[in-house]
C-alpha cells in the first residue's frame, strides 16, 4: 500500500487502536492491531446492529474474539450468521478470562445490563452498551461506582442523536432562532405492529425491561436531554394498560398454533421470517423463550399508555407521552421559545407516505414561517445507526454536535424513565437527585 494512502486510512482509526510499530528505516509500517471485541447477547439487536454491520463496515480494524448468550443454540446460530471463527460461550466469565477483549458489547436483556457492564469493567474492558443503561436506580448506582473504580469508560449507544433530522433540530436550537427555550411538547406513537411486538417479547415484564418508560422512552428522554442541553430535575407521570395484557376475553401462550388466530387482529406468524425462526423458534428448547408470545398474556405488567411531565434544572418544562397501540408510527415535537416555535411531525414505517426528506417548521413570533427539509435516505434510524458505529469504531476525533454519550448521559436518560415509573406507582413527583449520587446540572456536562 502506498504510504500516503495508508496514512489517510489509518489516521481515523478507532480510539485505542495503535500502530504496531513506528516508521522504520525503509519508511514502511508494521500492520495495524485490530481491536479485540466480545459480545454478550446474540439476539436480533446484537447481531443486526453490532454484529454484521460492524464486520462489514470496520472489519479492517475490528475482530470478534468471543460471543456469549445464555442460550447455547442461539449463540451458535449467531456465530453462523456473522460468519466468524471466534469461540462461543454460555459462561460469561469464561469468555472474558479466555479472550481478554479490548471492548465488550452488551446487548442482553435490559435487566441484566448491569451484571455484564460491571463484570466487563472489572475484567478491564471498554464497555459499549445498548440503551437503556439499566432499569432501576440501584443498578444505575452500582454501574456508576464500578466505572469510577475501574477507570474505564462506558459508551451508551444512543443512535437517535445521529440522524440528520434530529441533528438539524439540535443546530437550530443552538442558533438561537427561537430565542430562549422555555418548553417542549413531545409525543411518540408506536403503531399496532411495532408497539404490539414489545408485548410479545421479554419487554412485557418490568423485571426485564423496566417498562417501556425505560426500554423505549430512554431513547426519547436522551434526545430531550441533548436537545434541551440540561439535566432533568423533577418528574411526575401517569401510566396505564389499556389494550394489551388482561384487556381481552381470550389469550394463548403464543401465536403459533393459537385457536384464535382467525379472529385475533394481533396474530403474527413468525414462520414467515426464517431468520427469526432459526434464531428463536429453533432454540426454544434450550430456555423456553417465545419470540411470538401472546400480547394478551396476564403476566404483562408494563404500561401501553404513558404521560410524563419533566422539569429541567434549567427550568425548561416538558410534556411527553408514549402510546403503544397507535394506528400509525412516528412522533410530533415542538420547541417553544421566547422568539418562536420549532416543530416537526415525523412519520415512520408508513410506505404510503415515504418521502426523501423530513420537514421542520420554524415559526417566528413576529415574522414568517419557514419549512426546512432534511434528507432522510441514509439508512437505519434516519442514518443514525451507521453514523453512530463510525463514531465508536473509527472516530475522527471530531464531535461538533456533542453526540457521543457516556455513563452520565445513559444514567440521566434512564433515570427519567425510572422516576416516571416510580411516580406512577406512588402517585407522587420524583426528584432525580434523590435516585443516585448524580445531581442534575442546569447545563448538560459533555464528555465520555
C-alpha positions as a Markdown table, in Angstrom:
| # | Residue | x | y | z |
|---|---|---|---|---|
| 1 | Unk | 0.0 | 0.0 | 0.0 |
| 2 | Unk | 1.3 | 3.5 | -0.9 |
| 3 | Unk | 2.5 | 5.3 | 2.3 |
| 4 | Unk | 0.2 | 8.3 | 1.7 |
| 5 | Unk | -2.9 | 6.2 | 1.3 |
| 6 | Unk | -2.0 | 4.2 | 4.4 |
| 7 | Unk | -1.7 | 7.3 | 6.5 |
| 8 | Unk | -5.0 | 8.6 | 5.2 |
| 9 | Unk | -6.8 | 5.4 | 6.1 |
| 10 | Unk | -5.2 | 4.8 | 9.4 |
| 11 | Unk | -5.4 | 8.4 | 10.6 |
| 12 | Unk | -9.0 | 8.0 | 11.7 |
| 13 | Unk | -8.8 | 4.6 | 13.3 |
| 14 | Unk | -10.8 | 3.9 | 16.5 |
| 15 | Unk | -9.5 | 5.2 | 19.8 |
| 16 | Unk | -7.3 | 2.7 | 21.5 |
| 17 | Unk | -6.1 | 1.1 | 18.2 |
| 18 | Unk | -2.4 | 1.9 | 17.7 |
| 19 | Unk | 0.1 | 1.2 | 15.0 |
| 20 | Unk | 2.1 | -2.0 | 15.9 |
| 21 | Unk | 5.3 | -0.1 | 15.1 |
| 22 | Unk | 6.6 | 3.3 | 14.1 |
| 23 | Unk | 8.2 | 4.2 | 10.8 |
| 24 | Unk | 11.4 | 2.3 | 10.3 |
| 25 | Unk | 14.4 | 2.7 | 8.0 |
| 26 | Unk | 12.7 | 1.9 | 4.7 |
| 27 | Unk | 9.7 | 4.3 | 5.6 |
| 28 | Unk | 7.2 | 1.4 | 5.9 |
| 29 | Unk | 4.9 | 0.4 | 8.6 |
| 30 | Unk | 4.0 | -2.7 | 10.5 |
| 31 | Unk | 0.4 | -4.0 | 10.4 |
| 32 | Unk | -2.4 | -2.3 | 12.5 |
| 33 | Unk | -3.5 | -4.2 | 15.5 |
| 34 | Unk | -7.3 | -4.8 | 15.4 |
| 35 | Unk | -9.5 | -4.1 | 18.4 |
| 36 | Unk | -10.5 | -7.3 | 20.0 |
| 37 | Unk | -14.2 | -7.3 | 20.7 |
| 38 | Unk | -16.5 | -9.6 | 22.6 |
| 39 | Unk | -20.3 | -9.5 | 22.6 |
| 40 | Unk | -22.8 | -10.8 | 25.2 |
| 41 | Unk | -26.3 | -11.2 | 24.0 |
| 42 | Unk | -26.8 | -12.6 | 20.5 |
| 43 | Unk | -30.3 | -11.7 | 19.7 |
| 44 | Unk | -31.6 | -9.7 | 16.8 |
| 45 | Unk | -30.3 | -6.4 | 18.2 |
| 46 | Unk | -26.8 | -7.6 | 18.9 |
| 47 | Unk | -26.4 | -9.4 | 15.6 |
| 48 | Unk | -28.2 | -6.9 | 13.4 |
| 49 | Unk | -26.8 | -3.7 | 14.9 |
| 50 | Unk | -23.5 | -4.6 | 16.4 |
| 51 | Unk | -22.5 | -7.8 | 14.6 |
| 52 | Unk | -22.9 | -7.9 | 10.9 |
| 53 | Unk | -22.7 | -4.2 | 10.2 |
| 54 | Unk | -19.6 | -3.7 | 12.3 |
| 55 | Unk | -17.8 | -6.5 | 10.5 |
| 56 | Unk | -18.9 | -5.2 | 7.1 |
| 57 | Unk | -18.0 | -1.5 | 7.9 |
| 58 | Unk | -15.0 | -1.9 | 10.1 |
| 59 | Unk | -13.6 | -5.4 | 9.6 |
| 60 | Unk | -10.2 | -3.9 | 8.9 |
| 61 | Unk | -9.9 | -2.6 | 12.5 |
| 62 | Unk | -12.2 | -4.8 | 14.5 |
| 63 | Unk | -12.3 | -8.6 | 15.2 |
| 64 | Unk | -14.8 | -10.6 | 17.3 |
| 65 | Unk | -12.9 | -12.8 | 19.7 |
| 66 | Unk | -16.0 | -14.2 | 21.6 |
| 67 | Unk | -19.8 | -14.4 | 21.5 |
| 68 | Unk | -21.8 | -15.2 | 24.6 |
| 69 | Unk | -25.5 | -16.0 | 25.3 |
| 70 | Unk | -27.5 | -17.9 | 27.9 |
| 71 | Unk | -29.0 | -19.9 | 25.0 |
| 72 | Unk | -26.4 | -22.3 | 23.5 |
| 73 | Unk | -28.4 | -22.8 | 20.3 |
| 74 | Unk | -28.8 | -19.1 | 19.8 |
| 75 | Unk | -25.2 | -18.2 | 20.2 |
| 76 | Unk | -24.2 | -20.9 | 17.7 |
| 77 | Unk | -26.8 | -19.6 | 15.3 |
| 78 | Unk | -25.4 | -16.1 | 15.8 |
| 79 | Unk | -21.9 | -17.3 | 15.0 |
| 80 | Unk | -23.1 | -18.8 | 11.7 |
| 81 | Unk | -25.0 | -15.6 | 10.9 |
| 82 | Unk | -21.9 | -13.5 | 11.4 |
| 83 | Unk | -19.6 | -15.9 | 9.7 |
| 84 | Unk | -16.9 | -15.5 | 12.3 |
| 85 | Unk | -14.4 | -18.1 | 13.7 |
| 86 | Unk | -14.4 | -17.0 | 17.3 |
| 87 | Unk | -15.4 | -19.2 | 20.2 |
| 88 | Unk | -18.9 | -19.2 | 21.6 |
| 89 | Unk | -19.8 | -19.3 | 25.3 |
| 90 | Unk | -22.7 | -19.6 | 27.7 |
| 91 | Unk | -20.4 | -18.8 | 30.6 |
| 92 | Unk | -19.6 | -15.0 | 30.6 |
| 93 | Unk | -16.7 | -15.2 | 33.0 |
| 94 | Unk | -15.0 | -17.9 | 31.0 |
| 95 | Unk | -15.3 | -15.9 | 27.8 |
| 96 | Unk | -13.8 | -12.8 | 29.4 |
| 97 | Unk | -10.9 | -14.8 | 31.0 |
| 98 | Unk | -10.1 | -16.7 | 27.8 |
| 99 | Unk | -10.5 | -14.0 | 25.2 |
| 100 | Unk | -9.4 | -10.9 | 27.2 |
| 101 | Unk | -11.2 | -8.4 | 24.9 |
| 102 | Unk | -10.4 | -4.8 | 24.5 |
| 103 | Unk | -14.1 | -4.0 | 24.3 |
| 104 | Unk | -17.3 | -5.6 | 25.4 |
| 105 | Unk | -20.6 | -5.0 | 23.6 |
| 106 | Unk | -23.6 | -5.6 | 25.9 |
| 107 | Unk | -26.8 | -6.4 | 24.1 |
| 108 | Unk | -28.6 | -8.6 | 26.6 |
| 109 | Unk | -32.0 | -8.2 | 28.3 |
| 110 | Unk | -32.1 | -4.7 | 29.9 |
| 111 | Unk | -32.5 | -6.1 | 33.4 |
| 112 | Unk | -29.1 | -7.8 | 33.1 |
| 113 | Unk | -27.0 | -5.0 | 31.6 |
| 114 | Unk | -25.6 | -4.0 | 35.0 |
| 115 | Unk | -24.2 | -7.5 | 35.6 |
| 116 | Unk | -22.2 | -7.6 | 32.4 |
| 117 | Unk | -21.2 | -3.9 | 32.4 |
| 118 | Unk | -19.8 | -4.2 | 35.9 |
| 119 | Unk | -18.0 | -7.5 | 35.3 |
| 120 | Unk | -16.7 | -6.3 | 32.0 |
| 121 | Unk | -15.2 | -3.2 | 33.7 |
| 122 | Unk | -13.6 | -5.5 | 36.3 |
| 123 | Unk | -12.0 | -7.5 | 33.5 |
| 124 | Unk | -10.5 | -4.3 | 32.1 |
| 125 | Unk | -12.7 | -3.9 | 29.0 |
| 126 | Unk | -14.1 | -0.8 | 27.5 |
| 127 | Unk | -17.9 | -1.1 | 27.6 |
| 128 | Unk | -20.2 | -0.4 | 24.6 |
| 129 | Unk | -23.7 | -0.9 | 25.9 |
| 130 | Unk | -27.1 | -0.7 | 24.3 |
| 131 | Unk | -29.6 | 1.6 | 25.8 |
| 132 | Unk | -31.1 | 1.7 | 28.4 |
| 133 | Unk | -28.0 | 1.7 | 30.7 |
| 134 | Unk | -30.1 | -0.2 | 33.2 |
| 135 | Unk | -33.6 | -0.4 | 34.7 |
| 136 | Unk | -33.6 | 0.9 | 38.2 |
| 137 | Unk | -31.8 | 3.4 | 40.4 |
| 138 | Unk | -29.9 | 0.8 | 42.5 |
| 139 | Unk | -28.4 | -0.9 | 39.4 |
| 140 | Unk | -27.6 | 2.5 | 38.0 |
| 141 | Unk | -25.6 | 3.5 | 41.1 |
| 142 | Unk | -23.7 | 0.2 | 41.0 |
| 143 | Unk | -22.7 | 0.8 | 37.4 |
| 144 | Unk | -21.5 | 4.4 | 38.2 |
| 145 | Unk | -19.5 | 3.1 | 41.1 |
| 146 | Unk | -17.9 | 0.3 | 39.1 |
| 147 | Unk | -16.9 | 2.7 | 36.3 |
| 148 | Unk | -15.2 | 5.1 | 38.7 |
| 149 | Unk | -13.4 | 2.3 | 40.4 |
| 150 | Unk | -12.3 | 0.6 | 37.2 |
| 151 | Unk | -11.0 | 3.7 | 35.4 |
| 152 | Unk | -12.5 | 2.5 | 32.2 |
| 153 | Unk | -15.2 | 4.3 | 30.1 |
| 154 | Unk | -18.8 | 3.2 | 29.3 |
| 155 | Unk | -20.2 | 4.2 | 25.9 |
| 156 | Unk | -24.0 | 4.2 | 25.6 |
| 157 | Unk | -25.3 | 3.7 | 22.0 |
| 158 | Unk | -27.9 | 6.4 | 21.6 |
| 159 | Unk | -28.3 | 6.2 | 17.8 |
| 160 | Unk | -31.2 | 8.6 | 17.6 |
| 161 | Unk | -28.8 | 11.5 | 18.3 |
| 162 | Unk | -27.1 | 10.8 | 15.0 |
| 163 | Unk | -29.9 | 11.1 | 12.4 |
| 164 | Unk | -29.7 | 14.2 | 10.2 |
| 165 | Unk | -33.2 | 15.4 | 11.1 |
| 166 | Unk | -32.5 | 15.3 | 14.9 |
| 167 | Unk | -29.1 | 16.8 | 14.4 |
| 168 | Unk | -30.6 | 19.7 | 12.5 |
| 169 | Unk | -33.0 | 20.4 | 15.3 |
| 170 | Unk | -30.0 | 20.5 | 17.7 |
| 171 | Unk | -28.3 | 23.0 | 15.4 |
| 172 | Unk | -31.4 | 25.2 | 15.1 |
| 173 | Unk | -31.9 | 25.2 | 18.9 |
| 174 | Unk | -28.3 | 26.2 | 19.4 |
| 175 | Unk | -28.5 | 29.0 | 16.8 |
| 176 | Unk | -31.0 | 31.0 | 19.0 |
| 177 | Unk | -33.5 | 31.2 | 16.2 |
| 178 | Unk | -36.5 | 30.8 | 18.6 |
| 179 | Unk | -34.8 | 32.7 | 21.4 |
| 180 | Unk | -34.5 | 31.1 | 24.9 |
| 181 | Unk | -36.1 | 27.7 | 25.1 |
| 182 | Unk | -39.0 | 27.5 | 27.6 |
| 183 | Unk | -40.9 | 24.3 | 27.0 |
| 184 | Unk | -41.2 | 21.2 | 24.8 |
| 185 | Unk | -44.2 | 19.1 | 23.6 |
| 186 | Unk | -43.1 | 15.6 | 22.6 |
| 187 | Unk | -45.4 | 12.8 | 21.7 |
| 188 | Unk | -44.3 | 9.4 | 20.4 |
| 189 | Unk | -46.6 | 6.9 | 18.7 |
| 190 | Unk | -45.8 | 3.2 | 18.3 |
| 191 | Unk | -48.2 | 1.5 | 15.9 |
| 192 | Unk | -50.2 | -1.7 | 16.4 |
| 193 | Unk | -47.4 | -3.7 | 14.8 |
| 194 | Unk | -44.2 | -2.3 | 16.3 |
| 195 | Unk | -45.9 | -1.4 | 19.6 |
| 196 | Unk | -47.5 | -4.8 | 20.0 |
| 197 | Unk | -44.2 | -6.5 | 19.5 |
| 198 | Unk | -42.9 | -5.3 | 22.8 |
| 199 | Unk | -45.8 | -7.1 | 24.5 |
| 200 | Unk | -44.9 | -10.4 | 22.7 |
| 201 | Unk | -41.4 | -10.5 | 24.0 |
| 202 | Unk | -39.3 | -10.2 | 27.2 |
| 203 | Unk | -40.1 | -6.5 | 27.4 |
| 204 | Unk | -43.6 | -7.2 | 28.7 |
| 205 | Unk | -42.2 | -7.8 | 32.2 |
| 206 | Unk | -40.8 | -4.9 | 34.3 |
| 207 | Unk | -38.0 | -7.1 | 35.7 |
| 208 | Unk | -36.6 | -7.4 | 32.2 |
| 209 | Unk | -37.3 | -4.0 | 30.6 |
| 210 | Unk | -38.2 | -1.7 | 33.4 |
| 211 | Unk | -41.3 | -0.9 | 31.3 |
| 212 | Unk | -41.4 | 1.0 | 28.0 |
| 213 | Unk | -40.7 | 4.2 | 30.0 |
| 214 | Unk | -37.2 | 2.8 | 30.4 |
| 215 | Unk | -36.6 | 0.5 | 27.5 |
| 216 | Unk | -38.1 | 2.6 | 24.7 |
| 217 | Unk | -38.6 | 6.0 | 26.1 |
| 218 | Unk | -34.9 | 6.2 | 27.2 |
| 219 | Unk | -34.2 | 7.0 | 23.6 |
| 220 | Unk | -36.6 | 9.9 | 23.7 |
| 221 | Unk | -35.5 | 11.2 | 27.1 |
| 222 | Unk | -31.9 | 11.2 | 25.9 |
| 223 | Unk | -32.9 | 13.2 | 22.9 |
| 224 | Unk | -34.6 | 15.7 | 25.2 |
| 225 | Unk | -31.6 | 16.0 | 27.4 |
| 226 | Unk | -29.4 | 16.5 | 24.4 |
| 227 | Unk | -31.7 | 19.0 | 22.7 |
| 228 | Unk | -32.5 | 21.0 | 25.8 |
| 229 | Unk | -28.9 | 21.0 | 26.9 |
| 230 | Unk | -29.8 | 20.5 | 30.5 |
| 231 | Unk | -30.4 | 17.7 | 33.0 |
| 232 | Unk | -33.8 | 16.6 | 34.4 |
| 233 | Unk | -34.6 | 17.6 | 37.9 |
| 234 | Unk | -38.2 | 16.6 | 38.7 |
| 235 | Unk | -40.6 | 14.0 | 37.1 |
| 236 | Unk | -44.3 | 13.3 | 37.5 |
| 237 | Unk | -46.2 | 10.7 | 35.4 |
| 238 | Unk | -49.3 | 8.7 | 34.7 |
| 239 | Unk | -49.5 | 5.3 | 33.1 |
| 240 | Unk | -52.0 | 2.5 | 32.4 |
| 241 | Unk | -52.5 | -0.7 | 30.4 |
| 242 | Unk | -55.4 | -0.1 | 28.0 |
| 243 | Unk | -55.1 | -2.6 | 25.1 |
| 244 | Unk | -52.7 | -5.5 | 25.8 |
| 245 | Unk | -52.4 | -7.9 | 28.7 |
| 246 | Unk | -55.7 | -8.6 | 30.6 |
| 247 | Unk | -57.7 | -6.4 | 28.1 |
| 248 | Unk | -59.0 | -9.4 | 26.1 |
| 249 | Unk | -61.6 | -12.1 | 26.6 |
| 250 | Unk | -59.2 | -14.7 | 25.0 |
| 251 | Unk | -55.5 | -15.5 | 25.1 |
| 252 | Unk | -52.9 | -18.1 | 24.4 |
| 253 | Unk | -49.2 | -18.6 | 25.2 |
| 254 | Unk | -48.0 | -17.9 | 21.7 |
| 255 | Unk | -49.3 | -17.1 | 18.2 |
| 256 | Unk | -48.2 | -20.4 | 16.6 |
| 257 | Unk | -51.0 | -22.9 | 17.0 |
| 258 | Unk | -53.3 | -20.4 | 18.6 |
| 259 | Unk | -57.0 | -21.4 | 18.2 |
| 260 | Unk | -57.9 | -17.6 | 18.0 |
| 261 | Unk | -55.6 | -16.8 | 15.1 |
| 262 | Unk | -58.5 | -16.2 | 12.7 |
| 263 | Unk | -60.2 | -13.7 | 15.0 |
| 264 | Unk | -57.2 | -12.0 | 16.7 |
| 265 | Unk | -56.1 | -8.9 | 14.9 |
| 266 | Unk | -52.7 | -9.1 | 16.7 |
| 267 | Unk | -52.0 | -12.6 | 15.3 |
| 268 | Unk | -48.4 | -12.7 | 13.9 |
| 269 | Unk | -46.9 | -15.6 | 12.0 |
| 270 | Unk | -43.2 | -15.8 | 12.9 |
| 271 | Unk | -42.7 | -18.6 | 10.4 |
| 272 | Unk | -42.8 | -16.0 | 7.6 |
| 273 | Unk | -39.3 | -14.8 | 8.8 |
| 274 | Unk | -36.8 | -17.6 | 8.5 |
| 275 | Unk | -34.1 | -15.7 | 10.3 |
| 276 | Unk | -36.3 | -15.3 | 13.4 |
| 277 | Unk | -37.2 | -19.0 | 13.2 |
| 278 | Unk | -33.6 | -20.1 | 13.1 |
| 279 | Unk | -32.6 | -17.7 | 15.9 |
| 280 | Unk | -35.5 | -18.1 | 18.2 |
| 281 | Unk | -38.0 | -20.9 | 17.3 |
| 282 | Unk | -35.4 | -23.5 | 16.7 |
| 283 | Unk | -33.7 | -22.7 | 20.0 |
| 284 | Unk | -36.8 | -22.5 | 22.3 |
| 285 | Unk | -35.9 | -26.0 | 23.6 |
| 286 | Unk | -32.9 | -24.5 | 25.5 |
| 287 | Unk | -34.6 | -21.8 | 27.5 |
| 288 | Unk | -38.3 | -21.7 | 26.6 |
| 289 | Unk | -38.2 | -18.2 | 25.3 |
| 290 | Unk | -41.1 | -17.4 | 23.0 |
| 291 | Unk | -40.5 | -14.7 | 20.4 |
| 292 | Unk | -44.1 | -14.8 | 19.3 |
| 293 | Unk | -45.8 | -14.7 | 22.7 |
| 294 | Unk | -49.4 | -13.7 | 23.1 |
| 295 | Unk | -49.9 | -9.9 | 23.6 |
| 296 | Unk | -52.8 | -10.7 | 26.0 |
| 297 | Unk | -50.8 | -12.8 | 28.5 |
| 298 | Unk | -51.9 | -12.0 | 32.0 |
| 299 | Unk | -48.4 | -11.6 | 33.4 |
| 300 | Unk | -47.8 | -8.4 | 31.4 |
| 301 | Unk | -47.0 | -5.7 | 34.0 |
| 302 | Unk | -45.9 | -2.7 | 31.9 |
| 303 | Unk | -47.9 | 0.2 | 30.5 |
| 304 | Unk | -49.1 | 0.8 | 27.0 |
| 305 | Unk | -50.2 | 4.4 | 27.5 |
| 306 | Unk | -47.9 | 6.9 | 29.4 |
| 307 | Unk | -47.8 | 10.6 | 30.1 |
| 308 | Unk | -44.8 | 12.3 | 31.7 |
| 309 | Unk | -44.1 | 15.8 | 33.0 |
| 310 | Unk | -40.4 | 16.8 | 33.3 |
| 311 | Unk | -38.8 | 19.9 | 34.8 |
| 312 | Unk | -35.2 | 20.5 | 33.9 |
| 313 | Unk | -32.6 | 22.1 | 36.1 |
| 314 | Unk | -32.6 | 25.0 | 33.5 |
| 315 | Unk | -36.3 | 25.4 | 34.2 |
| 316 | Unk | -37.4 | 24.2 | 30.8 |
| 317 | Unk | -40.6 | 22.2 | 31.1 |
| 318 | Unk | -41.5 | 19.1 | 29.0 |
| 319 | Unk | -44.8 | 17.3 | 28.3 |
| 320 | Unk | -44.1 | 13.8 | 26.9 |
| 321 | Unk | -46.4 | 10.9 | 26.0 |
| 322 | Unk | -45.9 | 7.4 | 24.6 |
| 323 | Unk | -48.7 | 5.4 | 23.1 |
| 324 | Unk | -48.0 | 1.7 | 22.1 |
| 325 | Unk | -51.2 | 1.0 | 20.1 |
| 326 | Unk | -51.4 | 3.8 | 17.6 |
| 327 | Unk | -52.7 | 3.2 | 14.1 |
| 328 | Unk | -49.6 | 4.9 | 12.7 |
| 329 | Unk | -46.0 | 5.3 | 13.8 |
| 330 | Unk | -43.9 | 8.4 | 14.4 |
| 331 | Unk | -43.7 | 11.4 | 16.6 |
| 332 | Unk | -44.6 | 15.1 | 16.9 |
| 333 | Unk | -42.3 | 17.5 | 18.7 |
| 334 | Unk | -42.4 | 21.2 | 19.3 |
| 335 | Unk | -39.9 | 23.5 | 21.0 |
| 336 | Unk | -41.4 | 26.7 | 22.4 |
| 337 | Unk | -39.1 | 29.7 | 22.7 |
| 338 | Unk | -39.2 | 33.4 | 23.6 |
| 339 | Unk | -39.0 | 34.3 | 19.9 |
| 340 | Unk | -40.8 | 31.5 | 18.1 |
| 341 | Unk | -41.6 | 27.8 | 17.8 |
| 342 | Unk | -39.7 | 24.9 | 16.1 |
| 343 | Unk | -41.8 | 21.8 | 15.3 |
| 344 | Unk | -41.9 | 18.6 | 13.3 |
| 345 | Unk | -44.1 | 15.6 | 12.6 |
| 346 | Unk | -42.0 | 12.6 | 11.7 |
| 347 | Unk | -43.8 | 9.7 | 10.1 |
| 348 | Unk | -42.1 | 6.3 | 10.4 |
| 349 | Unk | -42.9 | 2.9 | 8.9 |
| 350 | Unk | -45.6 | 4.3 | 6.6 |
| 351 | Unk | -44.7 | 3.3 | 3.0 |
| 352 | Unk | -47.7 | 5.3 | 1.5 |
| 353 | Unk | -46.2 | 8.5 | 3.0 |
| 354 | Unk | -42.5 | 7.9 | 2.4 |
| 355 | Unk | -40.5 | 10.9 | 1.3 |
| 356 | Unk | -36.9 | 11.6 | 0.6 |
| 357 | Unk | -36.8 | 14.2 | 3.3 |
| 358 | Unk | -38.2 | 15.2 | 6.7 |
| 359 | Unk | -39.6 | 18.6 | 7.4 |
| 360 | Unk | -39.0 | 21.0 | 10.2 |
| 361 | Unk | -41.3 | 24.0 | 10.6 |
| 362 | Unk | -39.8 | 27.2 | 12.1 |
| 363 | Unk | -42.3 | 29.9 | 13.0 |
| 364 | Unk | -41.0 | 33.3 | 14.2 |
| 365 | Unk | -43.2 | 35.1 | 16.7 |
| 366 | Unk | -43.4 | 38.3 | 14.6 |
| 367 | Unk | -42.3 | 37.0 | 11.3 |
| 368 | Unk | -42.6 | 34.4 | 8.6 |
| 369 | Unk | -43.0 | 30.6 | 8.7 |
| 370 | Unk | -40.1 | 28.6 | 7.2 |
| 371 | Unk | -40.1 | 25.0 | 6.1 |
| 372 | Unk | -36.7 | 23.3 | 6.4 |
| 373 | Unk | -36.2 | 20.0 | 4.5 |
| 374 | Unk | -33.7 | 17.4 | 5.7 |
| 375 | Unk | -32.7 | 14.4 | 3.7 |
| 376 | Unk | -33.7 | 11.1 | 5.4 |
| 377 | Unk | -32.3 | 8.5 | 3.0 |
| 378 | Unk | -29.2 | 7.4 | 4.8 |
| 379 | Unk | -30.4 | 4.1 | 6.2 |
| 380 | Unk | -31.4 | 2.7 | 9.6 |
| 381 | Unk | -32.9 | 5.2 | 12.1 |
| 382 | Unk | -32.6 | 8.0 | 9.6 |
| 383 | Unk | -28.9 | 7.4 | 9.1 |
| 384 | Unk | -28.2 | 7.4 | 12.8 |
| 385 | Unk | -27.0 | 3.7 | 13.0 |
| 386 | Unk | -24.1 | 4.0 | 10.6 |
| 387 | Unk | -23.0 | 7.3 | 11.9 |
| 388 | Unk | -23.0 | 6.0 | 15.5 |
| 389 | Unk | -21.0 | 2.9 | 14.6 |
| 390 | Unk | -18.4 | 5.1 | 12.8 |
| 391 | Unk | -18.1 | 7.4 | 15.8 |
| 392 | Unk | -17.4 | 4.3 | 18.0 |
| 393 | Unk | -15.2 | 2.2 | 15.9 |
| 394 | Unk | -13.5 | 4.6 | 13.6 |
| 395 | Unk | -13.7 | 8.1 | 15.1 |
| 396 | Unk | -12.0 | 11.1 | 13.5 |
| 397 | Unk | -11.7 | 13.0 | 16.8 |
| 398 | Unk | -14.5 | 15.4 | 16.0 |
| 399 | Unk | -17.8 | 15.7 | 17.8 |
| 400 | Unk | -19.2 | 19.1 | 16.9 |
| 401 | Unk | -22.8 | 18.2 | 17.9 |
| 402 | Unk | -21.8 | 16.5 | 21.2 |
| 403 | Unk | -23.4 | 13.2 | 20.1 |
| 404 | Unk | -21.0 | 10.8 | 21.9 |
| 405 | Unk | -22.7 | 9.5 | 25.0 |
| 406 | Unk | -21.2 | 8.2 | 28.2 |
| 407 | Unk | -22.4 | 6.8 | 31.5 |
| 408 | Unk | -23.8 | 10.1 | 32.8 |
| 409 | Unk | -25.8 | 10.6 | 29.6 |
| 410 | Unk | -27.0 | 7.0 | 29.9 |
| 411 | Unk | -27.9 | 7.4 | 33.6 |
| 412 | Unk | -29.8 | 10.7 | 33.1 |
| 413 | Unk | -31.9 | 9.2 | 30.3 |
| 414 | Unk | -32.9 | 6.0 | 32.1 |
| 415 | Unk | -33.4 | 7.9 | 35.4 |
| 416 | Unk | -36.2 | 9.9 | 33.8 |
| 417 | Unk | -38.0 | 6.6 | 32.9 |
| 418 | Unk | -37.3 | 5.1 | 36.3 |
| 419 | Unk | -38.6 | 8.2 | 38.0 |
| 420 | Unk | -41.7 | 8.2 | 35.8 |
| 421 | Unk | -42.4 | 4.6 | 36.7 |
| 422 | Unk | -41.8 | 5.2 | 40.4 |
| 423 | Unk | -44.1 | 8.3 | 40.2 |
| 424 | Unk | -46.9 | 6.2 | 38.6 |
| 425 | Unk | -46.6 | 3.6 | 41.3 |
| 426 | Unk | -46.5 | 6.2 | 44.2 |
| 427 | Unk | -48.7 | 8.9 | 42.7 |
| 428 | Unk | -46.1 | 11.4 | 43.7 |
| 429 | Unk | -43.5 | 13.5 | 41.9 |
| 430 | Unk | -39.9 | 12.1 | 42.0 |
| 431 | Unk | -36.7 | 14.2 | 42.3 |
| 432 | Unk | -33.9 | 12.8 | 40.1 |
| 433 | Unk | -31.3 | 13.9 | 42.6 |
| 434 | Unk | -32.8 | 11.5 | 45.1 |
| 435 | Unk | -32.2 | 8.4 | 43.0 |
| 436 | Unk | -28.4 | 8.3 | 42.7 |
| 437 | Unk | -25.4 | 10.3 | 43.7 |
| 438 | Unk | -25.7 | 12.3 | 40.4 |
| 439 | Unk | -27.0 | 15.8 | 40.9 |
| 440 | Unk | -28.7 | 17.4 | 38.0 |
| 441 | Unk | -26.9 | 20.4 | 36.4 |
| 442 | Unk | -28.5 | 23.3 | 34.6 |
| 443 | Unk | -26.1 | 22.8 | 31.7 |
| 444 | Unk | -25.6 | 19.3 | 30.5 |
| 445 | Unk | -22.0 | 18.2 | 31.0 |
| 446 | Unk | -20.2 | 16.8 | 27.9 |
| 447 | Unk | -17.7 | 14.1 | 27.7 |
| 448 | Unk | -17.3 | 10.4 | 28.0 |
